[in-house]
Amino acid sequence: DLKGLVNIAVVKTLGQGEPAKISGQVLNIFQQSQQLEFVAIKEQNSIYYLAPFEFENEDLLTFKISVDDLDQGPYSFKFQKKMYHN
């Protein structure tokens, strides 16, 4: 298994990341799930959140992410990405 990173940032003003609570999971085509454990990275005016995950070559992964920006409440979204080994 290779490892990848998912990067989530909450931006209301260009160039300024906002603090938030981020959670999520990633599922493969067999619906096997990995919980995403996000770590906050702070750099000057920006903040973003990274979470590692494992994948096999040519896995089609579905990421389900929940963002609570502490102002407007939780927002959920999902996206898919086909992963390749280099």
Buried (B, 14 or more C-beta within 10 A) or exposed (E): EEEBEBEBBBEEEEEEBBEBBBBBBBBBEEEEEBEBEBEEEEEEEEBBBBBEBBBEEEBEBBBBBBBBBEEEEEEEEEEEBEBEEE
